């Protein structure tokens, strides 16, 4: 279980860093519907923090849906 937690933490650090970078780019641009994109990004950033604080437990459902949600959000940010 510690092995899975280590890789989950490493994945979260990498993704959150990239997501913050993209959100800063969106904030500085003149993109339409900027508030929605930044709001969803902040929600996705706070989700791993809640797991680290113990509000959510790492589960199979989290391992399946969180990467998909992050990748779809980053895809939408890239194409806008």
Buried (B, 14 or more C-beta within 10 A) or exposed (E): EEEEEEEBBEBBEEBBEEBEEBBEEBEEEEEEEBEEBBEBBEEBBEBBEEBEEEEEEBEEEBEEEBEEBBEEBBEEBEEE
